[in-house]
Amino acid sequence: MPLADAPVPAAPTRRRARFHPLTVAAVRPLTADAIEVTFEIPDELAEAYTYAPGQYIAVRARVGGEEVRRTYSICQAPVAGSLKVGIKRDMGGLFSPWAIDHLAPGMTLDVMSPEGLFVSHRPPGTGGRVVGIAAGSGITPMMSLVEHTLGSAPDSTFDLVYSNRTTTDTMFVDELADLKDRYPARLALHHVLTRERRGAELLSGRLDAERLRRIMTSLIGPADVDEWFLCGPFEVVQACRAVLTDLGVPPERVRHELFTTGRPDRPTAPRGTPPAGGALDEESHSISFRLDSTTATVTTPAGARESVLNAALRVRGDVPFACAGGVCGTCRAKLVSGTVEMAENYALEPEELARGYVLTCQAIPTSKEISVDYDS
Protein backbone atom coordinates (compact mmCIF):
# COMPACT_ATOMS: atom_id res chain seq x y z
CA MET A 1 0.00 0.00 0.00
CA PRO A 2 1.20 3.57 -0.54
CA LEU A 3 2.60 5.53 2.36
CA ALA A 4 -0.29 7.99 2.13
CA ASP A 5 -2.68 5.31 3.40
CA ALA A 6 -1.88 6.17 7.03
CA PRO A 7 -1.06 9.39 8.88
CA VAL A 8 2.51 9.67 10.14
CA PRO A 9 3.33 11.99 13.04
CA ALA A 10 6.87 13.42 12.99
CA ALA A 11 7.70 13.07 16.67
CA PRO A 12 4.67 11.63 18.48
CA THR A 13 3.77 12.54 21.99
CA ARG A 14 3.34 9.61 24.31
CA ARG A 15 -0.20 8.36 24.73
CA ARG A 16 -1.71 6.07 27.30
CA ALA A 17 -0.91 2.49 26.30
CA ARG A 18 -3.91 0.21 25.97
CA PHE A 19 -4.28 -3.42 24.94
CA HIS A 20 -6.84 -4.59 22.39
CA PRO A 21 -7.37 -8.11 21.02
CA LEU A 22 -6.07 -8.30 17.44
CA THR A 23 -6.31 -11.15 14.96
CA VAL A 24 -3.18 -12.60 13.40
CA ALA A 25 -3.59 -12.21 9.64
CA ALA A 26 -0.35 -13.89 8.53
CA VAL A 27 2.82 -15.53 9.85
CA ARG A 28 5.82 -15.62 7.52
CA PRO A 29 9.20 -17.27 8.20
CA LEU A 30 12.20 -14.94 7.90
CA THR A 31 14.96 -17.30 9.04
CA ALA A 32 15.05 -20.63 10.87
CA ASP A 33 14.62 -18.68 14.13
CA ALA A 34 12.57 -15.63 13.16
CA ILE A 35 9.12 -14.84 11.82
CA GLU A 36 7.17 -11.83 10.60
CA VAL A 37 3.68 -11.53 12.12
CA THR A 38 0.94 -9.42 10.53
CA PHE A 39 -1.95 -8.19 12.68
CA GLU A 40 -5.26 -7.09 11.19
CA ILE A 41 -6.44 -3.68 12.40
CA PRO A 42 -10.25 -3.32 12.36
CA ASP A 43 -11.71 0.00 11.25
CA GLU A 44 -12.92 0.90 14.74
CA LEU A 45 -9.33 0.68 16.08
CA ALA A 46 -7.63 2.43 13.15
CA GLU A 47 -6.95 5.60 15.11
CA ALA A 48 -5.57 3.72 18.13
CA TYR A 49 -3.04 1.91 15.93
CA THR A 50 -1.69 4.78 13.86
CA TYR A 51 2.07 4.82 14.28
CA ALA A 52 5.25 6.53 13.22
CA PRO A 53 8.19 4.65 11.62
CA GLY A 54 10.37 3.27 14.41
CA GLN A 55 7.64 2.71 17.01
CA TYR A 56 6.85 -0.58 18.75
CA ILE A 57 3.93 -2.54 20.17
CA ALA A 58 3.72 -4.95 23.09
CA VAL A 59 1.95 -8.28 23.01
CA ARG A 60 0.39 -10.01 26.00
CA ALA A 61 -0.35 -13.71 26.16
CA ARG A 62 -0.50 -16.65 28.54
CA VAL A 63 2.23 -19.19 27.86
CA GLY A 64 2.59 -22.22 30.07
CA GLY A 65 0.07 -20.80 32.50
CA GLU A 66 2.04 -17.57 32.94
CA GLU A 67 1.19 -14.11 31.63
CA VAL A 68 4.02 -12.73 29.51
CA ARG A 69 4.47 -9.34 27.87
CA ARG A 70 7.01 -8.67 25.15
CA THR A 71 7.73 -5.61 23.03
CA TYR A 72 8.37 -5.82 19.28
CA SER A 73 9.19 -3.06 16.82
CA ILE A 74 6.91 -2.49 13.85
CA CYS A 75 8.79 -3.49 10.70
CA GLN A 76 6.80 -1.79 7.92
CA ALA A 77 6.19 1.79 6.86
CA PRO A 78 2.77 3.00 8.06
CA VAL A 79 -0.19 1.61 6.13
CA ALA A 80 -3.89 1.39 6.90
CA GLY A 81 -5.47 -1.81 8.20
CA SER A 82 -2.46 -3.78 9.39
CA LEU A 83 0.86 -3.73 11.16
CA LYS A 84 3.78 -6.15 11.06
CA VAL A 85 6.40 -7.09 13.64
CA GLY A 86 9.46 -9.29 13.51
CA ILE A 87 9.96 -11.89 16.26
CA LYS A 88 13.31 -13.63 16.75
CA ARG A 89 13.73 -16.70 18.95
CA ASP A 90 15.17 -15.83 22.35
CA MET A 91 16.90 -18.93 23.66
CA GLY A 92 15.52 -19.57 27.14
CA GLY A 93 12.65 -17.15 26.57
CA LEU A 94 8.97 -17.94 26.98
CA PHE A 95 7.04 -16.06 24.33
CA SER A 96 9.27 -16.05 21.26
CA PRO A 97 9.78 -19.86 21.06
CA TRP A 98 6.04 -20.36 21.54
CA ALA A 99 5.21 -17.75 18.88
CA ILE A 100 7.62 -19.20 16.32
CA ASP A 101 6.44 -22.76 16.89
CA HIS A 102 2.69 -22.22 17.38
CA LEU A 103 1.44 -18.82 16.21
CA ALA A 104 -0.87 -19.11 13.18
CA PRO A 105 -3.33 -16.99 11.18
CA GLY A 106 -6.70 -16.64 12.88
CA MET A 107 -5.31 -16.64 16.41
CA THR A 108 -5.91 -13.63 18.64
CA LEU A 109 -3.39 -11.83 20.85
CA ASP A 110 -3.67 -8.80 23.11
CA VAL A 111 -1.69 -6.05 21.38
CA MET A 112 -0.81 -2.70 22.91
CA SER A 113 -1.30 0.52 20.96
CA PRO A 114 1.98 1.70 19.35
CA GLU A 115 4.46 3.64 21.44
CA GLY A 116 8.06 4.77 21.39
CA LEU A 117 10.26 7.75 20.53
CA PHE A 118 12.70 5.94 18.23
CA VAL A 119 11.39 8.13 15.43
CA SER A 120 12.59 11.01 13.29
CA HIS A 121 12.39 14.37 14.99
CA ARG A 122 12.46 16.22 11.68
CA PRO A 123 9.35 17.41 9.81
CA PRO A 124 7.64 14.76 7.63
CA GLY A 125 9.00 14.56 4.09
CA THR A 126 12.28 16.23 5.03
CA GLY A 127 15.18 15.17 2.83
CA GLY A 128 18.78 14.81 3.91
CA ARG A 129 21.07 12.00 4.97
CA VAL A 130 20.06 9.38 7.53
CA VAL A 131 22.22 6.57 8.94
CA GLY A 132 21.04 3.44 10.75
CA ILE A 133 23.22 0.98 12.66
CA ALA A 134 21.49 -2.26 13.66
CA ALA A 135 22.52 -5.61 15.08
CA GLY A 136 20.42 -8.78 14.93
CA SER A 137 16.73 -8.15 15.53
CA GLY A 138 17.56 -4.46 15.89
CA ILE A 139 16.79 -4.36 12.17
CA THR A 140 13.02 -4.48 12.76
CA PRO A 141 12.41 -0.75 13.38
CA MET A 142 14.98 0.08 10.68
CA MET A 143 12.81 -1.58 8.05
CA SER A 144 10.05 0.92 8.73
CA LEU A 145 12.47 3.84 8.94
CA VAL A 146 14.30 2.99 5.70
CA GLU A 147 11.14 2.39 3.69
CA HIS A 148 9.40 5.51 4.92
CA THR A 149 12.42 7.82 4.70
CA LEU A 150 13.22 6.92 1.11
CA GLY A 151 9.59 6.71 0.02
CA SER A 152 8.45 10.02 1.47
CA ALA A 153 11.40 12.30 0.61
CA PRO A 154 12.83 11.97 -2.94
CA ASP A 155 16.01 13.85 -1.98
CA SER A 156 16.79 11.67 1.06
CA THR A 157 19.48 9.00 1.40
CA PHE A 158 19.88 6.19 3.93
CA ASP A 159 23.07 4.35 4.93
CA LEU A 160 22.40 1.12 6.83
CA VAL A 161 25.06 -0.86 8.71
CA TYR A 162 23.58 -4.22 9.68
CA SER A 163 25.45 -6.79 11.80
CA ASN A 164 24.62 -10.52 12.07
CA ARG A 165 26.45 -13.73 12.82
CA THR A 166 25.98 -15.31 9.38
CA THR A 167 24.02 -14.75 6.19
CA THR A 168 21.43 -17.35 7.21
CA ASP A 169 20.82 -15.49 10.49
CA THR A 170 20.00 -12.25 8.68
CA MET A 171 16.40 -11.13 9.05
CA PHE A 172 14.74 -9.29 6.13
CA VAL A 173 17.66 -9.96 3.78
CA ASP A 174 15.36 -10.26 0.73
CA GLU A 175 13.32 -7.21 1.71
CA LEU A 176 16.50 -5.14 2.05
CA ALA A 177 17.65 -6.34 -1.37
CA ASP A 178 14.29 -5.26 -2.81
CA LEU A 179 14.68 -1.81 -1.23
CA LYS A 180 18.17 -1.57 -2.69
CA ASP A 181 16.79 -2.39 -6.14
CA ARG A 182 14.07 0.23 -5.68
CA TYR A 183 16.47 2.94 -4.48
CA PRO A 184 19.88 1.97 -5.92
CA ALA A 185 21.41 5.43 -5.67
CA ARG A 186 19.89 6.44 -2.32
CA LEU A 187 20.24 3.32 -0.15
CA ALA A 188 23.71 2.13 0.90
CA LEU A 189 23.74 -1.32 2.55
CA HIS A 190 26.72 -2.51 4.61
CA HIS A 191 26.27 -6.07 5.91
CA VAL A 192 28.68 -6.96 8.74
CA LEU A 193 29.06 -10.67 9.60
CA THR A 194 30.71 -11.79 12.83
CA ARG A 195 31.07 -15.53 12.09
CA GLU A 196 31.37 -15.56 8.34
CA ARG A 197 34.09 -14.02 6.18
CA ARG A 198 33.10 -11.25 3.80
CA GLY A 199 35.09 -9.93 0.86
CA ALA A 200 36.02 -6.78 2.80
CA GLU A 201 37.92 -7.24 6.04
CA LEU A 202 36.22 -4.19 7.51
CA LEU A 203 32.83 -5.95 7.28
CA SER A 204 34.02 -9.23 8.84
CA GLY A 205 34.09 -9.45 12.63
CA ARG A 206 32.47 -8.17 15.77
CA LEU A 207 30.91 -4.72 15.66
CA ASP A 208 33.07 -3.27 18.45
CA ALA A 209 34.15 0.33 19.00
CA GLU A 210 37.25 0.05 16.82
CA ARG A 211 35.37 -1.43 13.86
CA LEU A 212 32.54 1.07 14.28
CA ARG A 213 34.99 3.97 14.17
CA ARG A 214 36.58 2.64 10.99
CA ILE A 215 33.18 2.11 9.35
CA MET A 216 31.98 5.57 10.30
CA THR A 217 35.11 7.33 9.08
CA SER A 218 35.88 5.32 5.93
CA LEU A 219 32.43 4.21 4.69
CA ILE A 220 29.98 6.76 6.03
CA GLY A 221 31.63 10.04 6.93
CA PRO A 222 29.65 11.50 9.85
CA ALA A 223 30.04 15.20 9.03
CA ASP A 224 26.97 15.60 6.79
CA VAL A 225 24.60 13.11 8.49
CA ASP A 226 21.34 14.72 9.57
CA GLU A 227 20.04 11.93 11.83
CA TRP A 228 21.38 8.68 13.32
CA PHE A 229 19.37 5.64 14.46
CA LEU A 230 21.03 2.97 16.62
CA CYS A 231 19.28 -0.28 17.60
CA GLY A 232 20.61 -3.52 19.03
CA PRO A 233 22.09 -5.05 22.18
CA PHE A 234 23.28 -2.79 24.99
CA GLU A 235 26.98 -3.17 24.20
CA VAL A 236 26.63 -2.31 20.51
CA VAL A 237 24.42 0.72 21.09
CA GLN A 238 26.64 2.07 23.84
CA ALA A 239 29.74 1.61 21.69
CA CYS A 240 28.03 3.45 18.81
CA ARG A 241 27.06 6.35 21.03
CA ALA A 242 30.56 6.63 22.47
CA VAL A 243 32.18 6.65 19.03
CA LEU A 244 29.72 9.23 17.67
CA THR A 245 30.35 11.46 20.67
CA ASP A 246 34.10 11.15 20.14
CA LEU A 247 33.65 12.08 16.47
CA GLY A 248 31.81 15.24 17.46
CA VAL A 249 28.28 14.24 16.42
CA PRO A 250 25.72 16.40 18.29
CA PRO A 251 23.70 14.20 20.67
CA GLU A 252 20.40 15.71 19.51
CA ARG A 253 20.93 14.05 16.12
CA VAL A 254 21.20 10.56 17.61
CA ARG A 255 18.24 8.28 18.40
CA HIS A 256 18.84 4.95 20.09
CA GLU A 257 16.78 1.96 21.18
CA LEU A 258 17.70 -1.21 23.04
CA PHE A 259 15.99 -4.56 22.80
CA THR A 260 17.85 -5.74 25.89
CA THR A 261 19.84 -3.99 28.58
CA GLY A 262 22.34 -6.82 28.85
CA ARG A 263 21.86 -6.65 32.62
CA PRO A 264 20.60 -10.03 33.89
CA ASP A 265 21.02 -8.85 37.47
CA ARG A 266 18.20 -6.35 37.05
CA PRO A 267 14.64 -7.45 37.91
CA THR A 268 12.48 -7.41 34.79
CA ALA A 269 9.23 -9.13 35.79
CA PRO A 270 7.06 -7.23 38.27
CA ARG A 271 4.10 -9.36 39.23
CA GLY A 272 2.34 -7.32 41.89
CA THR A 273 3.30 -9.91 44.49
CA PRO A 274 3.86 -8.93 48.15
CA PRO A 275 7.34 -7.44 48.61
CA ALA A 276 10.20 -9.30 50.25
CA GLY A 277 12.81 -7.77 52.51
CA GLY A 278 10.58 -5.78 54.85
CA ALA A 279 7.47 -5.78 56.98
CA LEU A 280 4.58 -3.34 56.90
CA ASP A 281 4.94 -2.60 60.65
CA GLU A 282 8.37 -1.03 60.06
CA GLU A 283 9.06 2.26 58.33
CA SER A 284 7.08 2.33 55.11
CA HIS A 285 6.37 4.43 52.01
CA SER A 286 2.90 5.46 50.88
CA ILE A 287 2.47 5.43 47.10
CA SER A 288 -0.50 7.23 45.57
CA PHE A 289 -1.09 6.92 41.84
CA ARG A 290 -3.65 8.23 39.36
CA LEU A 291 -4.73 6.03 36.46
CA ASP A 292 -7.71 6.57 34.16
CA SER A 293 -8.92 9.43 36.39
CA THR A 294 -9.04 7.15 39.45
CA THR A 295 -6.66 7.42 42.41
CA ALA A 296 -5.41 4.50 44.50
CA THR A 297 -2.92 4.21 47.36
CA VAL A 298 -0.65 1.35 48.37
CA THR A 299 1.94 0.99 51.15
CA THR A 300 5.35 -0.64 50.78
CA PRO A 301 8.03 -1.40 53.42
CA ALA A 302 11.09 0.81 53.12
CA GLY A 303 13.40 -2.19 53.48
CA ALA A 304 11.84 -3.96 50.50
CA ARG A 305 13.00 -1.31 47.99
CA GLU A 306 9.93 -2.18 45.93
CA SER A 307 9.35 -0.39 42.64
CA VAL A 308 6.36 1.89 42.23
CA LEU A 309 5.12 -0.37 39.43
CA ASN A 310 5.18 -3.57 41.45
CA ALA A 311 3.43 -1.90 44.37
CA ALA A 312 0.77 -0.41 42.09
CA LEU A 313 0.11 -3.78 40.45
CA ARG A 314 -0.92 -5.17 43.83
CA VAL A 315 -4.02 -2.97 43.79
CA ARG A 316 -4.54 -2.29 40.05
CA GLY A 317 -3.80 -5.08 37.59
CA ASP A 318 -4.19 -2.76 34.59
CA VAL A 319 -1.23 -0.49 35.40
CA PRO A 320 0.66 -0.11 32.10
CA PHE A 321 4.00 -1.83 31.58
CA ALA A 322 5.73 -4.00 29.00
CA CYS A 323 9.48 -4.69 29.25
CA ALA A 324 9.83 -3.69 32.95
CA GLY A 325 13.56 -3.26 32.39
CA GLY A 326 13.75 0.49 31.92
CA VAL A 327 13.93 0.17 28.13
CA CYS A 328 10.51 0.71 26.55
CA GLY A 329 8.96 3.55 28.57
CA THR A 330 5.45 2.05 28.70
CA CYS A 331 5.28 2.45 32.50
CA ARG A 332 6.13 6.16 32.35
CA ALA A 333 4.33 8.44 34.82
CA LYS A 334 4.77 11.96 36.15
CA LEU A 335 6.10 12.34 39.68
CA VAL A 336 3.65 14.76 41.28
CA SER A 337 5.10 14.83 44.79
CA GLY A 338 7.81 13.14 46.81
CA THR A 339 11.13 11.72 45.63
CA VAL A 340 12.29 8.50 43.97
CA GLU A 341 15.51 7.05 42.61
CA MET A 342 15.63 5.16 39.32
CA ALA A 343 17.86 2.11 39.01
CA GLU A 344 18.01 2.35 35.20
CA ASN A 345 16.73 4.64 32.46
CA TYR A 346 17.11 3.78 28.79
CA ALA A 347 13.76 5.24 27.68
CA LEU A 348 13.17 8.77 28.95
CA GLU A 349 14.59 11.75 27.11
CA PRO A 350 16.34 14.53 29.11
CA GLU A 351 13.42 16.90 28.57
CA GLU A 352 11.01 14.31 30.00
CA LEU A 353 13.18 13.91 33.09
CA ALA A 354 13.27 17.69 33.45
CA ARG A 355 9.45 17.75 33.41
CA GLY A 356 9.32 15.22 36.25
CA TYR A 357 8.59 11.95 34.43
CA VAL A 358 9.90 8.65 35.81
CA LEU A 359 9.87 5.00 34.81
CA THR A 360 7.75 3.38 37.49
CA CYS A 361 9.32 -0.03 36.88
CA GLN A 362 12.64 1.44 38.01
CA ALA A 363 11.44 4.08 40.50
CA ILE A 364 12.13 3.28 44.18
CA PRO A 365 10.50 5.66 46.71
CA THR A 366 12.95 7.68 48.83
CA SER A 367 10.42 9.86 50.67
CA LYS A 368 7.69 8.77 53.07
CA GLU A 369 4.96 9.70 50.62
CA ILE A 370 5.02 9.92 46.84
CA SER A 371 2.39 10.53 44.19
CA VAL A 372 2.58 9.70 40.48
CA ASP A 373 0.18 10.35 37.62
CA TYR A 374 -0.06 7.88 34.72
CA ASP A 375 -2.62 10.12 33.01
CA SER A 376 -0.27 13.09 32.56
Secondary structure, DSSP 4 states (H G I P E B T S, - for coil): --GGGS---SSPPP----EEEEEEEEEEEEETTEEEEEEE--GGGTTTT---TT-EEEEEEEETTEEEEEEEEB-S---SSEEEEEEE--TT-SHHHHHHHH--TT-EEEEEPPB-S-S--SPTT--EEEEEEEEGGGHHHHHHHHHHHHHH-TTEEEEEEEEESSGGG-TTHHHHHHHHHHSTTTEEEEEEESSS--SSGGGBS---HHHHHHHIIIII-GGG--EEEEEE-HHHHHHHHHHHHHTT--GGGEEEEES--S-TTS------PPPSS--TTSSEEEEEEEETTEEEEEEEEGGGT--HHHHHHTT-TT---SS-SSSS-TTEEEEEES-EEES--SS--HHHHHTTEEETTTEEE-SSEEEEETT-
